[in-house]
Amino acid sequence: MKTILNIIKKEFLQFKRDPKMFMIILVAPVIQLIFLGYAANLDVEKIHIAVLDRDNSAISREYIQTLENTGYIFADYNVEKYKDGIELLKSGKVIGVIIIPNNFEKKIKRYETADIQALFDASDGNTTTISAGYIQQATSAFSKKILLDVMSKSGQQLSFGSINSKTRVWYNPELKSYVFMVPAIVGLLLMIITMLLTSLAIVKEKEIGTLEQLVVTPIKPHQLIIGKLIPYTIMGMVAVIIILSAMHYIFLIPIRGNIFFLLFASFIYILSTLGLGLFVSTISKTQQQAMMVAIFIFMLPMIYFSGFAFPIENMPMIIQKFTIVIPLKYFLTIIRGVILKGLGFAELWEEILTLFLMGAAILFLSSKRFSKKLD
């Protein structure tokens, strides 16, 4: 035990001699959380469109005003020719072109159906879908207003049953995408900190020769492994607390669940990231190699297939089966459930158990391989 404590003390002394390491572990994650938290925003708050009003009537102008009154749609361009609208669409200056045909007002006054054409740049399918939904909603509201005005002028009254849906939005009432993304960024940053630092620190000792010096001392491999991993576990947990605090005070996202359960889950998750970092150190000879292996073989696949950026349900079935070996997938379910929904062990025990077994297995196998390298 004394040997392990001495190794731990040595690791913290190395941290102390390298102030940049403290900056990377304690300050950089907060900066990254701020940048990623504001950048990872899928909300569509401004829809810029062009309008080709061939009718140029009072009702057509009222319709355009109805679109702008939503607060999301901005009719920045009034074009006179169809090709001018297409050029704006091609250049990316607008996401849509609204074309109001001739006789628009006359058809409405004759109680006929008046069509409006909407052209969209569908390069970004998500933004286009949301934008089209806003315009469709505004158009439906305008159509309903026209119908009510006509019936009011004719003295008629609507008298028929209808279905009224009363919607209540839980967990994210303002429907802000960053509320969903920021907790996931916490898991992403924790993976980067523990995996990269573990692999780079061990490989660095290989490069400068201090690891070989430790090998020739009467230190057993398991003592060296434990002594090296414990400091990174502690630093990882400190980073979790700092990042969660930044999330709460900067983005005003409260932790609805039990904070101690979340810290426990983070510790279980760290087992797998430390194990992967240890494995990377066994197959890398230089720090550059370690960084490239960690990023391209482990981190990027974990980001792509964990549900961090893309819904797993939308992936092909063969990819969905592959995601069961991604530790970040389970931690994202846990951290989002605890922070956003207030879930606890009763609801998340399966994810906790899977994460623990996976983390223990990764750490054990990586430690065995590292021990053989030492021998």
C-alpha positions as CSV (number, residue, x, y, z in Angstrom):
1,M,0.0,0.0,0.0
2,K,2.9,2.3,0.8
3,T,4.3,1.8,-2.6
4,I,1.1,2.7,-4.3
5,L,0.8,5.9,-2.2
6,N,4.3,6.8,-3.2
7,I,3.5,6.4,-6.9
8,I,0.3,8.5,-6.4
9,K,2.4,11.2,-4.7
10,K,4.9,11.1,-7.6
11,E,2.1,11.6,-10.1
12,F,0.7,14.6,-8.2
13,L,4.2,16.1,-8.0
14,Q,4.4,15.8,-11.7
15,F,1.1,17.6,-12.0
16,K,2.5,20.4,-9.8
17,R,5.6,20.8,-11.9
18,D,3.5,21.1,-15.0
19,P,1.0,24.0,-14.5
20,K,-0.2,23.6,-18.1
21,M,-1.6,20.2,-17.1
22,F,-3.8,21.9,-14.5
23,M,-5.0,24.3,-17.1
24,I,-5.9,21.4,-19.4
25,I,-7.7,19.4,-16.7
26,L,-9.5,22.2,-14.8
27,V,-9.8,25.3,-17.1
28,A,-10.0,23.9,-20.6
29,P,-13.1,21.8,-20.0
30,V,-15.1,24.8,-18.8
31,I,-14.0,26.8,-21.9
32,Q,-14.9,23.9,-24.2
33,L,-18.3,23.5,-22.4
34,I,-19.1,27.2,-23.1
35,F,-18.0,27.0,-26.7
36,L,-19.7,23.7,-27.5
37,G,-22.8,24.5,-25.4
38,Y,-23.5,27.6,-27.5
39,A,-22.3,26.1,-30.8
40,A,-24.3,22.8,-30.5
41,N,-27.6,24.6,-31.1
42,L,-30.1,23.0,-33.5
43,D,-32.8,25.6,-32.9
44,V,-34.1,27.6,-35.9
45,E,-34.8,31.1,-34.6
46,K,-34.5,33.1,-37.8
47,I,-35.9,32.1,-41.2
48,H,-34.9,34.4,-44.0
49,I,-37.1,34.2,-47.1
50,A,-37.7,36.1,-50.3
51,V,-41.3,36.9,-51.5
52,L,-42.5,37.1,-55.1
53,D,-45.9,38.8,-54.7
54,R,-47.5,38.7,-58.2
55,D,-50.9,39.7,-56.8
56,N,-49.7,42.7,-54.9
57,S,-53.1,43.1,-53.2
58,A,-54.1,44.0,-49.7
59,I,-54.7,40.4,-48.7
60,S,-51.4,39.2,-50.1
61,R,-49.6,42.0,-48.1
62,E,-51.6,41.0,-45.0
63,Y,-50.4,37.4,-45.5
64,I,-46.8,38.5,-45.7
65,Q,-47.3,40.5,-42.5
66,T,-48.7,37.4,-40.8
67,L,-45.6,35.5,-41.6
68,E,-43.4,38.2,-40.2
69,N,-45.5,38.6,-37.0
70,T,-44.4,35.1,-36.0
71,G,-41.1,36.6,-34.9
72,Y,-39.2,33.8,-36.7
73,I,-39.8,34.5,-40.3
74,F,-38.1,37.5,-42.0
75,A,-39.1,38.5,-45.5
76,D,-35.8,40.2,-46.3
77,Y,-36.2,40.3,-50.1
78,N,-39.1,41.3,-52.3
79,V,-38.3,40.1,-55.8
80,E,-40.1,40.9,-59.1
81,K,-38.9,37.9,-61.1
82,Y,-38.9,34.1,-60.4
83,K,-35.2,33.8,-61.4
84,D,-34.2,36.4,-58.9
85,G,-35.8,34.3,-56.1
86,I,-34.0,31.2,-57.4
87,E,-30.6,33.1,-57.4
88,L,-31.2,34.1,-53.8
89,L,-32.0,30.5,-52.9
90,K,-28.8,29.2,-54.7
91,S,-26.6,31.8,-53.0
92,G,-27.8,30.8,-49.6
93,K,-29.1,34.3,-48.7
94,V,-32.5,32.8,-48.0
95,I,-33.8,29.4,-47.1
96,G,-37.1,29.8,-48.9
97,V,-39.0,31.7,-51.6
98,I,-42.7,32.4,-51.2
99,I,-44.6,32.9,-54.5
100,I,-48.0,34.5,-54.3
101,P,-49.9,34.0,-57.6
102,N,-52.1,36.4,-59.5
103,N,-55.8,36.6,-58.5
104,F,-54.9,35.6,-55.0
105,E,-57.2,38.1,-53.4
106,K,-60.0,37.5,-56.0
107,K,-60.0,33.8,-55.3
108,I,-60.3,34.3,-51.6
109,K,-63.2,36.8,-52.1
110,R,-64.9,34.3,-54.4
111,Y,-64.5,31.7,-51.6
112,E,-62.2,29.6,-53.8
113,T,-59.0,27.8,-52.8
114,A,-56.0,30.1,-53.3
115,D,-52.6,28.3,-53.6
116,I,-49.3,29.6,-52.5
117,Q,-46.0,28.1,-53.7
118,A,-43.1,27.7,-51.2
119,L,-39.6,26.8,-52.5
120,F,-37.0,25.7,-50.0
121,D,-33.3,25.0,-50.0
122,A,-33.2,21.5,-48.6
123,S,-29.5,21.2,-48.3
124,D,-29.9,21.1,-44.6
125,G,-32.9,18.9,-44.1
126,N,-33.4,19.6,-40.4
127,T,-33.5,23.4,-40.8
128,T,-35.7,23.1,-43.9
129,T,-38.2,20.9,-42.1
130,I,-38.5,23.3,-39.2
131,S,-38.7,26.3,-41.4
132,A,-41.4,24.7,-43.6
133,G,-43.3,23.8,-40.4
134,Y,-43.2,27.4,-39.2
135,I,-44.5,28.7,-42.6
136,Q,-47.2,26.1,-42.8
137,Q,-48.3,27.0,-39.3
138,A,-48.5,30.7,-40.1
139,T,-50.3,30.0,-43.3
140,S,-52.9,27.8,-41.5
141,A,-53.4,30.6,-39.0
142,F,-54.0,33.1,-41.8
143,S,-56.4,30.8,-43.6
144,K,-58.4,30.3,-40.4
145,K,-58.5,34.1,-39.8
146,I,-59.8,34.6,-43.4
147,L,-62.5,31.9,-42.8
148,L,-63.6,33.5,-39.6
149,D,-63.8,37.0,-41.2
150,V,-65.9,35.7,-44.1
151,M,-68.3,33.9,-41.8
152,S,-68.5,36.9,-39.5
153,K,-69.4,39.2,-42.4
154,S,-72.1,36.8,-43.6
155,G,-73.6,36.5,-40.1
156,Q,-72.9,32.7,-40.0
157,Q,-71.7,30.9,-36.9
158,L,-69.6,27.8,-36.7
159,S,-71.4,25.1,-34.8
160,F,-69.7,21.7,-34.8
161,G,-67.6,19.6,-32.5
162,S,-63.8,19.6,-32.6
163,I,-60.8,18.0,-31.0
164,N,-58.8,20.4,-28.8
165,S,-55.3,19.2,-27.9
166,K,-53.8,20.8,-24.8
167,T,-50.0,20.3,-24.9
168,R,-47.8,20.3,-21.8
169,V,-44.0,20.1,-22.4
170,W,-42.0,18.5,-19.6
171,Y,-38.2,18.6,-18.8
172,N,-37.4,21.2,-21.4
173,P,-40.4,23.7,-21.5
174,E,-38.7,26.2,-23.8
175,L,-37.7,23.5,-26.3
176,K,-34.1,24.6,-26.4
177,S,-31.7,22.2,-28.0
178,Y,-28.8,23.2,-25.8
179,V,-30.6,21.9,-22.8
180,F,-30.4,18.4,-24.4
181,M,-26.9,18.8,-25.7
182,V,-25.0,20.4,-22.8
183,P,-25.3,17.3,-20.4
184,A,-24.0,15.2,-23.3
185,I,-21.0,17.5,-23.7
186,V,-20.2,16.9,-20.0
187,G,-19.8,13.2,-20.8
188,L,-17.8,14.0,-24.0
189,L,-15.3,16.2,-22.1
190,L,-14.9,13.7,-19.3
191,M,-14.0,11.0,-21.9
192,I,-11.4,13.4,-23.6
193,I,-9.8,14.4,-20.3
194,T,-9.4,10.9,-18.8
195,M,-8.6,8.9,-21.9
196,L,-6.2,11.4,-23.5
197,L,-4.3,12.3,-20.4
198,T,-3.9,8.8,-19.2
199,S,-2.5,7.6,-22.6
200,L,-0.3,10.6,-23.2
201,A,1.1,10.7,-19.6
202,I,2.2,7.0,-19.8
203,V,3.6,7.3,-23.3
204,K,5.5,10.5,-22.2
205,E,7.2,8.5,-19.5
206,K,8.2,5.9,-22.1
207,E,9.7,8.6,-24.2
208,I,11.8,10.2,-21.5
209,G,12.8,6.8,-20.0
210,T,11.3,7.1,-16.5
211,L,8.9,4.2,-17.0
212,E,11.8,1.9,-17.6
213,Q,13.4,3.1,-14.4
214,L,10.2,2.2,-12.5
215,V,10.2,-1.2,-14.1
216,V,13.6,-2.1,-12.8
217,T,12.6,-1.2,-9.3
218,P,10.9,-3.8,-7.0
219,I,7.5,-2.4,-7.9
220,K,4.9,-4.9,-9.0
221,P,3.0,-4.2,-12.2
222,H,-0.4,-4.0,-10.5
223,Q,1.0,-1.4,-8.0
224,L,2.3,0.7,-10.8
225,I,-1.0,0.5,-12.7
226,I,-3.1,1.4,-9.6
227,G,-0.7,4.2,-8.6
228,K,-0.9,5.7,-12.0
229,L,-4.7,5.4,-12.5
230,I,-5.9,6.7,-9.1
231,P,-4.6,10.3,-9.7
232,Y,-6.3,10.5,-13.1
233,T,-9.5,9.1,-11.5
234,I,-9.3,11.9,-8.8
235,M,-8.6,14.6,-11.5
236,G,-11.5,13.2,-13.6
237,M,-13.9,13.5,-10.7
238,V,-12.7,17.0,-9.9
239,A,-13.3,17.9,-13.6
240,V,-16.8,16.4,-13.4
241,I,-17.7,18.7,-10.4
242,I,-16.2,21.7,-12.1
243,I,-18.0,21.1,-15.5
244,L,-21.3,20.4,-13.8
245,S,-21.0,23.6,-11.8
246,A,-20.3,25.5,-14.9
247,M,-23.3,23.9,-16.6
248,H,-25.5,25.0,-13.7
249,Y,-24.3,28.5,-13.4
250,I,-23.6,29.4,-17.0
251,F,-26.4,27.6,-18.8
252,L,-28.8,27.6,-15.9
253,I,-29.5,23.9,-16.3
254,P,-30.5,22.5,-12.8
255,I,-29.6,18.9,-11.8
256,R,-33.1,17.5,-11.1
257,G,-31.8,14.1,-9.8
258,N,-29.4,13.1,-7.1
259,I,-26.0,14.7,-7.5
260,F,-24.3,11.9,-5.6
261,F,-25.8,9.3,-7.8
262,L,-24.6,11.2,-10.8
263,L,-21.1,11.4,-9.4
264,F,-21.2,7.7,-8.7
265,A,-22.2,7.0,-12.3
266,S,-19.4,9.3,-13.5
267,F,-16.9,7.2,-11.5
268,I,-18.2,4.0,-13.1
269,Y,-17.9,5.7,-16.5
270,I,-14.3,6.7,-15.8
271,L,-13.3,3.1,-15.4
272,S,-13.9,2.5,-19.1
273,T,-12.2,5.7,-20.3
274,L,-9.2,5.1,-18.1
275,G,-9.0,1.5,-19.4
276,L,-9.1,2.7,-23.0
277,G,-6.4,5.3,-22.2
278,L,-4.2,2.6,-20.7
279,F,-4.8,0.4,-23.8
280,V,-3.8,3.2,-26.1
281,S,-0.6,3.6,-24.1
282,T,0.4,0.0,-24.8
283,I,0.1,0.3,-28.6
284,S,1.7,3.7,-29.0
285,K,5.4,4.6,-28.9
286,T,5.1,8.3,-29.1
287,Q,2.6,10.9,-27.8
288,Q,1.6,11.8,-31.4
289,Q,0.7,8.2,-32.0
290,A,-1.2,8.0,-28.8
291,M,-3.2,11.1,-29.6
292,M,-4.0,10.0,-33.2
293,V,-5.0,6.5,-32.0
294,A,-7.2,7.9,-29.2
295,I,-9.0,10.3,-31.4
296,F,-9.5,8.4,-34.6
297,I,-9.9,4.8,-33.3
298,F,-11.8,5.5,-30.1
299,M,-13.2,9.0,-29.6
300,L,-14.7,9.8,-33.0
301,P,-16.5,6.4,-33.2
302,M,-17.8,7.0,-29.7
303,I,-19.1,10.4,-30.6
304,Y,-20.7,9.2,-33.8
305,F,-22.3,6.1,-32.5
306,S,-23.2,7.0,-28.9
307,G,-26.2,9.2,-29.7
308,F,-24.3,12.4,-28.9
309,A,-24.8,14.0,-32.3
310,F,-27.1,11.6,-34.2
311,P,-30.1,9.6,-32.9
312,I,-29.2,5.9,-32.7
313,E,-32.7,5.0,-33.9
314,N,-32.0,6.6,-37.3
315,M,-28.9,4.5,-37.9
316,P,-28.9,1.2,-39.9
317,M,-29.6,-1.9,-37.8
318,I,-26.1,-3.2,-38.1
319,I,-24.8,0.1,-36.7
320,Q,-27.4,0.0,-33.9
321,K,-26.0,-3.4,-32.9
322,F,-22.5,-2.0,-32.8
323,T,-23.5,0.8,-30.4
324,I,-24.0,-1.7,-27.6
325,V,-20.2,-1.7,-27.0
326,I,-20.0,2.1,-26.8
327,P,-19.6,3.2,-23.1
328,L,-20.5,6.8,-23.8
329,K,-23.9,5.6,-25.1
330,Y,-24.9,4.4,-21.6
331,F,-23.4,7.4,-19.8
332,L,-25.4,9.8,-22.0
333,T,-28.6,8.0,-21.1
334,I,-27.7,8.3,-17.4
335,I,-26.5,11.9,-17.3
336,R,-29.4,13.1,-19.4
337,G,-31.9,11.1,-17.3
338,V,-30.5,12.4,-14.0
339,I,-30.1,16.1,-15.0
340,L,-33.2,16.6,-17.2
341,K,-35.7,14.1,-15.8
342,G,-34.5,13.5,-12.2
343,L,-34.2,9.8,-12.7
344,G,-32.4,7.6,-10.2
345,F,-31.0,4.1,-9.7
346,A,-34.4,2.5,-9.9
347,E,-34.8,3.7,-13.5
348,L,-31.2,3.5,-14.6
349,W,-29.8,0.4,-12.9
350,E,-29.5,-1.5,-16.2
351,E,-27.3,1.2,-17.7
352,I,-25.3,1.4,-14.5
353,L,-24.7,-2.3,-14.5
354,T,-23.8,-2.5,-18.2
355,L,-21.4,0.4,-17.8
356,F,-19.8,-1.1,-14.7
357,L,-19.3,-4.5,-16.4
358,M,-18.0,-2.9,-19.5
359,G,-15.7,-0.5,-17.7
360,A,-14.3,-3.3,-15.4
361,A,-13.7,-5.6,-18.4
362,I,-11.9,-2.8,-20.4
363,L,-9.8,-1.8,-17.4
364,F,-8.9,-5.4,-16.5
365,L,-7.9,-6.4,-20.1
366,S,-6.0,-3.1,-20.6
367,S,-4.2,-3.6,-17.3
368,K,-3.2,-7.2,-18.2
369,R,-1.8,-6.0,-21.6
370,F,0.0,-3.2,-19.8
371,S,1.5,-5.6,-17.3
372,K,2.8,-7.8,-20.1
373,K,4.4,-4.8,-21.7
374,L,6.1,-4.0,-18.4
375,D,7.3,-7.6,-18.0
